[in-house]
Amino acid sequence: MMVTRLMKHDLCEMVLEWPMPNIVKGKRTEKNNYRIDNTYLKATFEEISTPLFSIMDQHISSEEPIKIYTRADDYHAVWFCATFAGHATCCYNSVIRSEEWNKGDANLLKCDGVDSCVHFPKNTPFHMMEIMLSHDYLRELAIHYPDLLGGKDFETVLCDGQYRAYRKNRPFGPGVYKALHDIRLSQLNGNMASMYADAKIREILSLFLAGQEEENYLHCSCTIGITCDKIHHARAIIEQEYLNPPSLHQLALRVGTNECTLKRGFKKVFGTTVFGHIFEYRMKMACRYLLDSSKTIQEIGACVGYEYHAHFSTAFKRKFGLTPLEYRCSRLSGS
């Protein structure tokens, strides 16, 4: 019997099955999670697929430089891609030039049937969200908004295998960033999740293609560079610790800024205060529990940070105009 030992360079040449966004058939919505965890690559992929669009949130990291070779099929879709962290270089065949994807870059593009190689540098975690838009979805938008693609003939774009809204990837502003983040939380809206995600996709396209987001981004001092990172870090902390959130002073210390900058920057980027965001997040979580669990109203109140049932009911009614029980009954009955 012959024994074969694979060396490191052999393993590096092995084909990796890389998940791609997918449009589902029928009226259902599918949620899929994929994970790659080995010596060379660590990656997670969270996907929400509907009959009209698909959303893929991906995190990729490696302790060594890696190259991912892909052979793309004709997906008959257009993609909105946005990079939240890291850096990657995408090299195509002779049809399209290479392009850089840096933190804060986005573009609306189509590259059916084009082979590519993506270079990821070592020790540089990469985070990108891809929104795959079906031709049917874009065709419907084009009927209502004929200038959606900058005056270009819509059917020509769909038939062309290579399309880019902008020749070079361009920065996306805080409005697009917030809408992308909201999409990641869309499943908190229960059976209204797909409608909510659809509304956010339309918001993203209108902001990004209008060409005003970049200007707003570049002229907003509180959303540039490291200060912007600290503001978003602060939001991540309070969403993770919403049951027992830190004080403003503690939060500012943890992200490396001061209370004044934190309050001013948070309001500028997200359009609300820190504590206003905590309240909104608690209400979103409450809606999720009301629609997707059998917990009692009192149990749900405790799950979202309210010690007393009456305080939870009062806060919920102030937000939605219905008591938690009325909200649950109306949504589950379909009225």
Steps between C-alpha positions, in 0.01 A plus 500: 500500500637839403464791743490857365573794726367839396744782558404858580542621141274214385229598745518859382408384150190309608168626369286681756122499473408865540132578564335743259178695557196326359154603386234258628191398308142537614398740774712371785801660669801291594770570758833318469824513696832368372831470679856426391746436781835342422871570526500735201168679503228601741178635354132532582215565257147598604247494217138610466346392168166606355348456152613851401826566684762335716715652775838350595694633800854358498801515732835364374840481668825311456839493668662470156436679169238308304360500148148382421442407135141503379331406177175694488188372329243726335305599810263739318528736792655831599694531825536779751822438693623698802818446702485561876854395591827382352640501148486274195624519142280342233674401176278414203570359159593730213142629472512712815788669677598414858341693783564573866244452775588705807306571814213737415488410128182405313373454146207366302629251245444203277768259376330187366726225373821679600775301673674678785761466770461681832814573704459533878805622699598318818371606842252746349142395580273575206129576539272555202127497439374393158141564392408296194211657307310288248417634156130485585559716806704758308258498207216594736709782649592628155133524401433735791842670501629516139806704605611236749806400296606850407295519182643177357259273321392244756460205265844566352653489848325172574623343178855628546712262705722781630355811661615741769307796633833672568828430321683491834358388832394802703444578869155446646372743757333467841152472347597191301693362798197532726269338244742209456514453875120512516483221241718285723237545770204449265417158642400673824186607315357148493268429210556854367876443462502469118291814453730688737812379316343597166439855625859527621641377167304771319632755748858385440467520122341845510770639731797338329395565141392859573869586540445720805602251766871525421497878533314482829743235620810699414370820660373347823792525743345265751480213252855502367765245590553384852223712658246326278635161611458599864140608446414170331689309771288678760181388327625141485569507875158631600323251272695214657441631853155655461369319808755680718652776285803699619467864594601763247822558690583127509408458133718792393797359692456156347509630142776753568324835476320749726131539582455816293647347184307179556164675539555739211639232268233241584223749428665606173557148371186320620251783538423420863660505844680207660209434734250556221674225305490266801124557526448434129711186516306370801174557317628311194600210721160513670324476161710199413412321823131587464478352150751217514466356851237378744638705790253689715491880488665514842779265387559706186520819705772341711681377187530854364607664825181603682473391861131587525234379258309830517807702399556275196136526389503879538823537300378263228169682460679834483706364210236306302163629622405147609560297811734201455203262512303703244808510274547122521133425432474743207815376328438130550139530385612686189273797562 
